[in-house]
Every structure is written in structure tokens, then in C-alpha cells.
Amino acid sequence: MQRTQFFAKPKIQIKYVLVTVFMVFMAALISVLVMDYRITHSTFAENISDGEVQALVHEARMSVVYISSIFLVMVFVKLTLFFHHLIGPLVVIERTLDVMKEGYFGGKIRLRNNDELNDLAESIEALGEIILRESSGARSKIDEVSKKLDEMKDRIGGKEYTEMKQKLDGSMAFFKDHFGTAAAAELLKK
């Protein structure tokens, strides 16, 4: 399953970028308010003119705006890269789980080495392998029962034999459709 988009889940990414922008804005606003208060109510402000106090307040505000803008750009870049390495693998894992919900097990989840959630992907792969292995055992048991049923065909009777054989054949068809190498190939195609 190859990823074809840089922004895998734009709604989630935009939501958290906006939350972060809001937090940076609030931090800047609080910083400006605290600095304004501290400057205008400090003892040294009594010794300088109102124009100089206002100039100092203006310069402090502009400094906060510049620092906040630089911080905002840095956070945006970091969040974009973080989401690329977190949300991208999450989308691949979601697709894999959707395929597994359809009953297809086996196959490898392909993530890049520097992506997050590699451990989760490996756990899901292991779970798929366990289910595949257990289903193979169940398929073998159903096959054995089917052979025994064939051996007992004369003793059981026509109608009961046909009914049991249909149920076993239906179970075997399910396993052939959902487990094994063909099913794993389907998983990798999706």
C-alpha cells in the first residue's frame, strides 16, 4: 500500500495546526499584556516621558510579534513533518484493518523506516499471521472431517450426508476465499 499524498488526513492536520496557531497567538497576547503592564507600572517609567514609555511599549510589542512569527513558522514546519510521519502510517494501518475486516489476512504493512507506528504495524502483521495460521489449522480439521464424512457416506444416509457435506464445503469455500496466499495477494493489492 503506497502513499500517494503528502497530506494524508488534511482535516486532522488543519485542526491541529489551527489549535497550535491559536496557542501561539494566545501566548503572544498574554506576553504583550504582561509586558505592557510591567513597563507602564514600573518605577523607571515614572522617570521618563509618556512618549518614551509608549515607544518602549511599541518596541516590546513588535519584538513579541517577530518572535511569535518565527516560532509559528518553526512549529508549522515541525507539525507538518510530524503529521507526515504519524498520520501517513495511520492511514496505511486503517486501510489494512479495513481489508482485514473483509476477512483477508496475511501480507506486510509497508511503512518507511523513519515513520512512527512501526511497532503497531508489526503487531497487526503478527496478528494477521496468527489468524492465518489458526485458520489453516481449522481448514485442515474441516478437510479431515469432510474426508471422514465421505468414508461414512453409506452409513449416514443420503439427505443427512448431503446436508453435512454442503455445510463443510461452505466452510471450506470461506477459508479459500479469505485465507492463504491468494487472500494475502488481495491484501497487498488494496
For each residue, the residues with C-beta under 8 A, 3 or more apart:
1: 92 95 96 109 110 188 190
2: 110
3: 8 88 91 92
4:
5: 8
6: 84
7: 10 13 83 84
8: 3 5 13 83 84 87 88 90 91
9: 12 13 83 87 90 91
10: 7 13 14
11: 14 15
12: 9 15 16 83 87
13: 7 8 9 10 16 17 79 80 83 87
14: 10 11 17 18
15: 11 12 18 19
16: 12 13 19 20 79 83
17: 13 14 20 21 76 79 80
18: 14 15 21 22
19: 15 16 22 23
20: 16 17 23 24 75 76 79
21: 17 18 24 25 72 76
22: 18 19 25 26
23: 19 20 26 27
24: 20 21 27 28 68 71 72 75
25: 21 22 28 29 68
26: 22 23 29 30
27: 23 24 30 31 68
28: 24 25 31 32 64 65 68
29: 25 26 32 33
30: 26 27 33 34
31: 27 28 34 35 64 68
32: 28 29 35 36 60 61 64
33: 29 30 36 37
34: 30 31 37 38
35: 31 32 38 39 57 60 61 64
36: 32 33 39 40 57 60 61
37: 33 34 40 41
38: 34 35 41 42
39: 35 36 42 45 53 56 57 60
40: 36 37 45 53 57
41: 37 38 45
42: 38 39 45
43: 46 47
44: 47 48
45: 39 40 41 42 48 53
46: 43
47: 43 44
48: 44 45 52 53 56
49: 52 53
50: 53 54
51: 54 55
52: 48 49 55 56
53: 39 40 45 48 49 50 56 57
54: 50 51 57 58
55: 51 52 58 59
56: 39 48 52 53 59 60
57: 35 36 39 40 53 54 60 61
58: 54 55 61 62
59: 55 56 62 63
60: 32 35 36 39 56 57 63 64
61: 32 35 36 57 58 64 65
62: 58 59 65 66
63: 59 60 66 67
64: 28 31 32 35 60 61 67 68
65: 28 61 62 68 69
66: 62 63 69 70
67: 63 64 70 71
68: 24 25 27 28 31 64 65 71 72
69: 65 66 72 73
70: 66 67 73 74
71: 24 67 68 74 75
72: 21 24 68 69 75 76
73: 69 70 76 77
74: 70 71 77 78
75: 20 24 71 72 78 79
76: 17 20 21 72 73 79 80
77: 73 74 80 81
78: 74 75 81 82
79: 13 16 17 20 75 76 82 83
80: 13 17 76 77 83 84
81: 77 78 84 85
82: 78 79 85 86
83: 7 8 9 12 13 16 79 80 86 87 88
84: 6 7 8 80 81 87 88
85: 81 82 88 89 112 114 115 116
86: 82 83 89 90 115 116 117
87: 8 9 12 13 83 84 90 91
88: 3 8 83 84 85 91 92 115
89: 85 86 92 93 111 115 116 117 118 120 121
90: 8 9 86 87 93 94 117
91: 3 8 9 87 88 94 95
92: 1 3 88 89 95 96 109 110 111 121
93: 89 90 96 97 109 117 120 121 124
94: 90 91 97 98
95: 1 91 92 98 99 190
96: 1 92 93 99 100 107 109 121 124 187
97: 93 94 100 101 124
98: 94 95 101 102
99: 95 96 102 104 186 187 190
100: 96 97 103 104 105 124 128 187
101: 97 98
102: 98 99 178
103: 100 174 177 178 183
104: 99 100 107 178 183 184 186 187 190
105: 100 128 129 131 132 135 178 179 183 184 187
106: 128 129 132 179 180 181 183 184 187
107: 96 104 125 128 184 187 188
108: 125 188
109: 1 92 93 96 121 122 124 125
110: 1 2 92
111: 89 92 115 117 118 121
112: 85 115
113: 118
114: 85
115: 85 86 88 89 111 112 118
116: 85 86 89
117: 86 89 90 93 111 120 121
118: 89 111 113 115 121 122
119: 122 123
120: 89 93 117 123 124
121: 89 92 93 96 109 111 117 118 124 125
122: 109 118 119 125 126
123: 119 120 126 127
124: 93 96 97 100 109 120 121 127 128
125: 107 108 109 121 122 128 129
126: 122 123 129 130
127: 123 124 130 131
128: 100 105 106 107 124 125 131 132
129: 105 106 125 126 132 133
130: 126 127 133 134
131: 105 127 128 134 135 179
132: 105 106 128 129 135 136 179 180 184
133: 129 130 136 137
134: 130 131 137 138
135: 105 131 132 138 139 175 178 179
136: 132 133 139 140 179 180
137: 133 134 140 141
138: 134 135 141 142 175
139: 135 136 142 143 172 175 179
140: 136 137 143 144
141: 137 138 144 145
142: 138 139 145 146 168 171 172 175
143: 139 140 146 147 172
144: 140 141 147 148
145: 141 142 148 149 168
146: 142 143 149 150 165 168 169 172
147: 143 144 150 151
148: 144 145 151 152
149: 145 146 152 153 156 161 164 165 168
150: 146 147 153 165
151: 147 148
152: 148 149 155 156 161
153: 149 150 156 161
154:
155: 152
156: 149 152 153 160 161 164
157: 160 161
158: 161 162
159: 162 163
160: 156 157 163 164
161: 149 152 153 156 157 158 164 165
162: 158 159 165 166
163: 159 160 166 167
164: 149 156 160 161 167 168
165: 146 149 150 161 162 168 169
166: 162 163 169 170
167: 163 164 170 171
168: 142 145 146 149 164 165 171 172
169: 146 165 166 172 173
170: 166 167 173 174
171: 142 167 168 174 175
172: 139 142 143 146 168 169 175 176
173: 169 170 176 177
174: 103 170 171 177 178
175: 135 138 139 142 171 172 178 179 180
176: 172 173 179 180 182
177: 103 173 174 183
178: 102 103 104 105 135 174 175 183
179: 105 106 131 132 135 136 139 175 176 183
180: 106 132 136 175 176 183 184
181: 106 184 185
182: 176 185 186
183: 103 104 105 106 177 178 179 180 186 187
184: 104 105 106 107 132 180 181 187 188
185: 181 182 188 189
186: 99 104 182 183 189 190
187: 96 99 100 104 105 106 107 183 184 190
188: 1 107 108 184 185
189: 185 186
190: 1 95 99 104 186 187
